Amino acid sequence: MRENPGFPFTRHGLELASMSLSPIPVDAEGLNIDYGFQHEPNTDLVVVTPGQQAPLGPTLSLARRLRLLDWAAKEGAWVLEDDYLSELQLTARAAPALASLDRGQHVIHIGSFSKTTSPALRLGFVVAPLPLVSRFAELAACLAPSPWLSVQLGMAQFMHDGHYMRILRRMKRLYVGQRDALLKCLDERAFETTTAGLSLLVRLPDGVSDISIARALLEFGLGPAPLSPWYASPASARSGLLLAVATSPERNLVNSCDRLREVIRRYT
Ligand SMILES: Cc1ncc(COP(=O)(O)O)c(C=O)c1O
């Protein structure tokens, strides 16, 4: 089972691994696991972004977390937790990782320093239940070499010395400021907007091509991600634009929002 909508590269990666994927809807409590269990009772793996669902943003509720873990324990199944945003929760305190509730039984936790520090590091980590560790080590060594040992040790020291927590706090403050400025600018132009993780989601009427709008916006140096490719099939896709808070223009924000409105108007 995987989230629908969900991260397109995850879908592609699982397909490359020849897995048969069941897209499961997402609502205000995150992945709708009851729907999933009802429609896909023979699932071996659930892939989920419990912290802040990608791309819509809700946090997986505690009730659903407990049911998911209970199910995994009963079925001997695995849950892949993609914790891509880690502590970067702008609207509240970040929820504890699902893996912390599970205590090394059925959750495979994937973390990344891409959003919290820099994607240029290409540094991430997996916390796997003990029976899977050697298999993961084998595959990781085979698929992609890890970054230089100096980068890994540097990050470990960075965390140990408390710099990582400081960076997280600083980035959070910076991003909250950028999000609020962007939100205000969009509100003033009467966009229907919701906060979704580190993005703002601008909803578009269904049937409007968010891909064409995103392409047209490139001409103005604006690169929002269209929402529809995150859905499993065009039939279930909703239309929208995900505006990244982290790369929101600091200067000319007003101009950029005007351009956005202009281009959207052309297509709606
Ligand atoms: C949901 C989700 N998972 C995983 C990743 C991948 O992160 P990384 O840069 O560590 O490969 C991203 C990156 O945007 C993401 O949005």
The ligand as an ORCA input file, in Angstrom:
! r2SCAN-3c Opt
* xyz 0 1
  C       8.363     12.541      0.193
  C       9.817     12.569     -0.101
  N      10.548     11.490      0.192
  C      11.877     11.447     -0.073
  C      12.511     12.518     -0.659
  C      13.945     12.321     -1.047
  O      14.875     13.010     -0.339
  P      16.426     12.867     -0.698
  O      16.856     14.178     -1.244
  O      17.066     12.537      0.598
  O      16.614     11.778     -1.708
  C      11.805     13.675     -0.968
  C      12.471     14.817     -1.590
  O      11.893     15.807     -1.964
  C      10.404     13.708     -0.687
  O       9.649     14.769     -1.012
*
